[in-house]
């Protein structure tokens, strides 16, 4: 993705325009070879940000805005210690902002707005100094300073207690019907047995004979136990 300007012959009439630090900069042949910026904005780029881009640790400015980039910001972006300006807005980047960005102590301009980033904004002295909320606007699932959305309230309400309470209510409702079904089964079994014994004389005789037999056995066992004492 990086543009290489080595071994290019430029005459004094050739110039290069690039947007760095939210400013339009113009470079000509006199200072182009010392240029340490990449501006690939508005190029309809697709796919993920190449992981190898983090090895450009001498890069000062990186602008990949207004493209169709997806995936996450490379975690090793913290290796780009010379980075002064990072513009990734108006893409489709997702997942969390890497914590390693908190060690970009030279970073003075940042724009991650209008993506699908989520989670908490990393803490760190340098990032906390970038206190403009518009840096992160358009990422509805981001939380933390400098945004007004608290990460604690986000975790406790939509993802935590809210879902837990809903699941608890569903579980309680299922348990209630389960116990009612068991109670109904016992009551139904009792009345079925009662009516069978009421109208079936031979069953009734067999039932009471069985009860008498059990009672007799219990009486004999109790008498033997008492005798041993």
C-alpha positions as CSV (number, residue, x, y, z in Angstrom):
1,X,0.0,0.0,0.0
2,X,2.9,2.4,0.7
3,X,4.1,4.6,-2.1
4,X,7.8,4.6,-2.9
5,X,9.4,7.7,-4.2
6,X,13.0,6.5,-4.4
7,X,14.8,6.5,-7.7
8,X,12.3,8.9,-9.3
9,X,13.5,11.8,-11.4
10,X,11.5,14.9,-10.7
11,X,12.0,18.3,-12.3
12,X,11.1,21.5,-10.5
13,X,7.6,21.6,-12.0
14,X,6.5,18.3,-10.4
15,X,4.7,18.6,-7.0
16,X,2.8,16.2,-4.7
17,X,-0.2,17.1,-2.6
18,X,-1.0,15.2,0.5
19,X,-3.2,15.6,3.6
20,X,-1.3,15.2,6.8
21,X,-2.3,16.4,10.3
22,X,-5.7,17.4,8.7
23,X,-3.9,19.9,6.5
24,X,-3.3,19.9,2.8
25,X,0.5,19.9,2.3
26,X,2.3,20.5,-1.0
27,X,5.7,18.9,-1.7
28,X,8.0,19.6,-4.6
29,X,11.4,18.1,-5.7
30,X,13.3,20.1,-3.1
31,X,11.8,18.4,-0.1
32,X,10.1,15.3,-1.5
33,X,12.9,12.9,-0.7
34,X,12.7,13.8,3.0
35,X,8.9,13.1,3.0
36,X,7.9,10.5,5.6
37,X,4.2,10.3,5.1
38,X,1.7,8.0,3.4
39,X,-1.5,9.4,2.1
40,X,-3.8,6.9,0.4
41,X,-7.1,8.5,1.2
42,X,-10.0,8.4,-1.2
43,X,-8.6,5.4,-3.1
44,X,-11.4,2.9,-2.7
45,X,-9.0,0.5,-0.9
46,X,-10.5,-2.7,0.4
47,X,-9.5,-5.5,2.7
48,X,-7.6,-5.2,6.0
49,X,-4.8,-2.9,6.9
50,X,-1.5,-4.8,6.1
51,X,0.1,-6.0,9.3
52,X,3.6,-5.2,7.9
53,X,2.8,-1.5,7.9
54,X,3.7,-1.4,11.6
55,X,7.4,-1.9,10.6
56,X,7.5,1.6,9.2
57,X,8.6,3.0,12.5
58,X,10.1,6.1,11.0
59,X,6.8,7.2,9.5
60,X,5.4,10.5,10.7
61,X,2.0,10.7,9.0
62,X,-0.4,8.0,7.9
63,X,-3.7,8.8,6.2
64,X,-5.9,5.9,5.0
65,X,-9.2,7.7,5.4
66,X,-12.2,7.5,3.0
67,X,-11.6,4.0,1.9
68,X,-13.4,0.6,2.5
69,X,-10.9,-1.0,4.9
70,X,-12.3,-3.7,7.2
71,X,-11.0,-5.7,10.1
72,X,-9.1,-4.4,13.1
73,X,-6.4,-1.8,13.6
74,X,-3.1,-3.8,13.9
75,X,-2.3,-4.4,17.5
76,X,1.4,-3.7,16.9
77,X,0.7,-0.1,15.8
78,X,2.4,0.9,19.0
79,X,5.7,0.1,17.2
80,X,5.2,3.2,15.0
81,X,6.8,5.4,17.7
82,X,7.5,8.3,15.4
83,X,3.9,8.6,14.2
84,X,2.6,12.2,14.7
85,X,-0.7,11.9,12.7
86,X,-3.0,9.0,12.1
87,X,-6.2,9.3,10.1
88,X,-8.4,6.2,9.6
89,X,-11.8,7.8,9.6
90,X,-14.6,6.9,7.1
91,X,-13.7,3.2,6.8
92,X,-15.3,0.0,8.2
93,X,-12.8,-0.9,10.8
94,X,-14.1,-2.9,13.7
95,X,-13.3,-4.4,17.1
96,X,-11.4,-2.6,19.9
97,X,-8.8,0.1,19.6
98,X,-5.4,-1.5,20.4
99,X,-4.1,-0.6,23.8
100,X,-0.6,-0.2,22.2
101,X,-1.8,3.1,20.8
102,X,-1.3,4.6,24.3
103,X,2.5,4.5,23.8
104,X,2.5,6.6,20.7
105,X,3.9,9.6,22.6
106,X,4.5,11.7,19.4
107,X,0.9,11.4,18.3
108,X,-0.7,14.8,18.0
109,X,-3.5,14.3,15.5
110,X,-5.8,11.3,15.5
111,X,-9.1,10.6,13.7
112,X,-10.9,7.2,14.1
113,X,-14.4,8.6,13.5
114,X,-17.0,6.9,11.4
115,X,-16.0,3.3,11.7
116,X,-17.4,0.3,13.6
117,X,-15.0,0.3,16.5
118,X,-16.2,-1.0,19.9
119,X,-15.1,-1.4,23.5
120,X,-13.3,1.0,25.7
121,X,-11.0,3.8,24.5
122,X,-7.4,2.9,25.7
123,X,-6.1,4.9,28.6
124,X,-2.7,6.6,28.5
125,X,-1.1,10.0,28.9
126,X,-0.9,10.7,25.2
127,X,-4.3,9.5,24.3
128,X,-5.9,11.3,27.2
129,X,-4.4,14.6,25.9
130,X,-6.4,14.1,22.7
131,X,-9.7,15.1,24.4
132,X,-11.8,16.0,21.3
133,X,-14.8,13.6,21.2
134,X,-15.1,14.0,17.4
135,X,-12.0,11.8,17.1
136,X,-14.2,8.8,18.0
137,X,-17.6,10.0,16.7
138,X,-19.7,7.6,14.6
139,X,-18.5,4.5,16.6
140,X,-21.7,3.8,18.5
141,X,-20.2,0.9,20.5
142,X,-17.2,2.9,21.8
143,X,-17.1,4.1,25.4
144,X,-14.8,5.9,27.8
145,X,-13.1,9.3,28.0
146,X,-13.5,11.7,26.1
147,X,-16.9,10.3,25.1
148,X,-19.9,10.8,27.4
149,X,-20.7,7.1,27.3
150,X,-19.4,5.3,30.4
151,X,-18.0,1.8,29.9
152,X,-19.4,0.8,33.3
153,X,-22.9,1.6,32.4
154,X,-22.5,0.0,29.0
155,X,-21.3,-3.3,30.6
156,X,-23.8,-3.3,33.4
157,X,-27.0,-2.5,31.5
158,X,-27.2,-3.9,27.9
159,X,-24.7,-6.8,28.3
160,X,-24.8,-7.6,31.9
161,X,-27.8,-7.1,34.2
162,X,-30.3,-6.6,31.5
163,X,-29.7,-9.9,29.8
164,X,-29.2,-11.7,33.1
165,X,-32.6,-10.4,34.4
166,X,-34.3,-11.5,31.2
167,X,-32.8,-14.9,31.3
168,X,-33.7,-15.2,35.0
169,X,-37.3,-14.3,34.3
170,X,-37.5,-16.9,31.6
171,X,-35.9,-19.6,33.8
172,X,-38.3,-18.8,36.7
173,X,-41.3,-19.1,34.3
174,X,-40.1,-22.5,33.0
175,X,-39.5,-23.7,36.6
176,X,-43.0,-22.7,37.6
177,X,-44.6,-24.6,34.8
178,X,-42.4,-27.6,35.5
179,X,-43.5,-27.8,39.2
180,X,-47.1,-27.3,38.3
181,X,-46.9,-30.2,35.8
182,X,-45.4,-32.5,38.5
183,X,-48.1,-31.5,41.0
184,X,-50.9,-32.1,38.5
185,X,-49.4,-35.5,37.7
186,X,-49.5,-36.5,41.4
187,X,-53.1,-35.4,41.8
188,X,-54.2,-37.1,38.6
189,X,-52.4,-40.4,39.6
190,X,-54.1,-40.3,43.1
191,X,-57.6,-39.9,41.7
192,X,-57.0,-42.6,39.0
193,X,-55.9,-45.0,41.7
194,X,-58.8,-44.0,43.9
195,X,-61.5,-44.7,41.3
196,X,-59.9,-47.9,40.2
197,X,-60.0,-49.3,43.8
198,X,-63.5,-48.0,44.2
199,X,-64.9,-49.8,41.2
200,X,-62.6,-52.8,40.9
201,X,-63.3,-55.2,43.8
202,X,-60.5,-57.6,43.0
203,X,-58.0,-54.8,42.7
204,X,-59.2,-53.3,46.0
205,X,-58.8,-56.7,47.8
206,X,-55.3,-57.1,46.3
207,X,-54.3,-53.6,47.4
208,X,-55.5,-54.0,51.0
209,X,-53.9,-57.4,51.2
210,X,-50.6,-55.9,50.1
211,X,-50.9,-53.1,52.7
212,X,-51.7,-55.7,55.4
213,X,-48.6,-57.7,54.3
214,X,-46.4,-54.7,54.5
215,X,-47.8,-53.7,57.9
216,X,-47.3,-57.3,59.2
217,X,-43.7,-57.3,58.1
218,X,-43.0,-54.0,59.7
219,X,-44.7,-55.2,63.0
220,X,-42.5,-58.4,63.0
221,X,-39.3,-56.4,62.4
222,X,-40.2,-53.9,65.1
223,X,-41.0,-56.7,67.6
224,X,-37.7,-58.4,66.9
225,X,-35.8,-55.2,67.3
226,X,-37.6,-54.4,70.6
227,X,-36.8,-57.9,71.9
228,X,-33.1,-57.6,71.2
229,X,-33.1,-54.4,73.3
